[in-house]
Amino acid sequence: MIEFHNVSMSYQRDMAALNDVTLKVPKGDFVFVTGPSGAGKSTLLRLIYGALIPNKGQVVVDGQNITRLTRSQIPYLRRSIGVVFQDFKLLPNRTVLENVAITLEVLGWGRRDIGKKVYHMLKQIGLEHKINATPLRLSGGEQQRVALARALVNEPKILLADEPTGNLDDENKEQILSIFREANIRGTTVVVATHDRRVIDGSHKRVIRLENGCIVEDSDVSN
């Protein structure tokens, strides 16, 4: 599903964000990518959804070599990838309904079908009563769940999340992780970048640890 072959990525000549990274994430896996700030976690995610092209190596996602795709082909790849950004990236002047609906509008869904699908998704995460609220009227945990609903509403093959539990209390963290687990059970490949060991401990999921752009640990704690 996701393959990195000797991938290196540098933003500046003498500073490697990723250094000769090779890894495979099979279809249906649930993987935590961890490490200190600046280790390369966000860069790894951005390479997966085509926001970056590596300086060296090959990135293959869902059978497509990202390094060989044209700029116009990248949006089509992203249709099968849901992304939860660290800062949510919700549109402040749009309602919860409108923020989640954007994903389906891009895919050409009809208005009636969008309304039904978005309401069902919001009901799954317990926010159907906030459907007409704007993001500024939501708590941090609620905003995070809206961002997650937007990423999952089209049932993507891959879900990427960058520090999705940052600044959330334990109850909200567990809610977010529960939604990830449910999506994974339904077949979505999940990759979560986090520096929070409390999120990882006890999860019984594969852990990839980065330091200075290199993989220093790759362990499946369920074995």
Residue pairs with C-beta under 8 A, 6 or more apart in sequence:
1 25
1 26
1 27
1 28
1 29
1 61
1 62
1 157
1 158
1 189
2 23
2 24
2 25
2 48
2 60
2 61
2 62
2 158
2 189
2 191
3 23
3 24
3 25
3 58
3 59
3 60
3 61
4 21
4 22
4 23
4 24
4 44
4 47
4 57
4 58
4 59
5 22
5 57
5 58
5 59
5 60
6 20
6 21
6 22
6 56
6 57
6 58
7 18
7 20
7 21
7 22
7 47
7 54
7 56
7 57
7 58
7 59
8 16
8 18
8 19
8 20
8 21
8 54
8 55
8 56
8 57
8 213
9 16
9 17
9 18
9 40
9 43
9 47
9 52
9 54
9 55
9 56
9 213
10 16
10 17
10 55
11 17
16 212
16 213
17 40
17 43
17 213
18 40
18 43
18 44
18 47
18 54
18 210
18 213
18 214
19 212
19 213
19 214
20 56
20 57
20 214
21 40
21 44
21 57
21 213
21 214
21 215
22 215
23 208
23 215
23 218
25 31
25 189
25 191
26 189
27 157
27 187
27 189
28 184
28 187
28 188
28 189
29 189
29 190
29 206
30 180
30 181
30 184
30 189
30 190
30 192
30 205
30 206
31 190
31 191
31 192
31 205
31 206
31 207
31 208
32 192
32 193
32 194
32 199
32 200
32 203
32 205
32 206
32 207
32 208
33 41
33 44
33 45
33 191
33 192
33 193
33 194
33 208
33 209
33 210
34 41
34 193
34 194
34 195
34 197
34 200
34 207
34 208
34 209
34 210
35 41
35 195
35 209
35 210
35 211
35 216
36 195
36 211
37 195
39 210
39 211
39 212
39 213
40 210
40 212
40 213
40 214
41 162
41 193
41 194
41 195
41 210
42 86
42 162
42 193
43 52
43 213
44 193
44 210
45 83
45 160
45 162
45 191
45 193
46 52
47 53
47 54
47 59
47 66
48 59
48 61
48 81
48 158
48 160
48 191
49 61
49 77
49 78
49 81
49 83
49 160
50 61
50 66
50 69
50 74
50 77
50 78
53 66
53 67
54 67
57 67
58 65
58 67
59 65
59 66
59 67
60 66
61 77
61 81
61 158
62 77
62 80
62 157
62 158
64 77
66 74
66 77
69 77
79 106
79 107
79 154
79 156
80 156
80 157
80 158
81 156
81 157
81 158
81 159
81 160
82 103
82 150
82 151
82 152
82 154
82 156
82 158
82 159
82 160
82 188
83 151
83 159
83 160
83 161
83 162
84 144
84 147
84 148
84 151
84 159
84 160
84 161
84 162
84 164
85 147
85 162
86 162
86 163
86 164
86 166
88 135
88 143
88 144
88 146
88 147
89 147
90 99
90 135
90 143
90 146
90 147
90 150
91 98
91 99
91 102
91 135
92 134
92 135
92 136
93 134
94 102
94 134
94 135
95 131
95 132
95 133
95 134
96 122
96 127
96 130
96 131
96 132
96 133
96 134
96 135
96 138
96 146
97 115
97 118
97 119
97 122
97 131
97 132
99 135
99 146
99 150
100 118
100 121
100 122
100 146
100 149
100 150
100 153
101 114
101 115
101 118
101 153
102 150
103 150
103 151
103 153
103 154
104 113
104 114
104 117
104 118
104 153
104 154
105 114
107 154
109 117
117 153
118 131
118 149
118 153
119 128
119 131
121 149
121 152
121 153
122 128
122 130
122 131
122 149
124 149
124 179
124 182
125 145
125 148
125 149
125 175
125 179
126 145
126 175
127 142
127 145
127 146
127 149
130 137
130 138
130 142
130 146
135 143
135 146
138 146
140 167
140 168
140 172
141 168
141 169
141 171
141 172
141 175
141 176
144 164
144 165
144 168
144 172
144 176
145 175
145 176
145 179
148 161
148 164
148 176
148 179
151 159
151 161
152 159
152 179
152 183
152 188
155 186
155 188
156 188
157 188
157 189
158 188
158 189
158 190
158 191
159 180
159 183
159 188
159 189
159 190
159 191
160 191
160 192
160 193
161 180
161 190
161 191
161 192
161 193
162 193
163 193
163 194
163 195
163 196
164 176
164 180
164 192
164 194
165 172
165 173
165 176
165 177
165 194
165 196
165 199
166 194
166 196
168 176
173 196
173 198
173 199
177 199
177 203
180 190
180 192
183 190
184 190
192 199
194 200
200 207
203 221
204 221
204 222
205 220
205 221
205 222
206 218
206 219
206 220
206 221
206 222
207 217
207 218
207 219
207 220
207 221
208 215
208 217
208 218
209 215
209 216
209 217
209 218
210 216
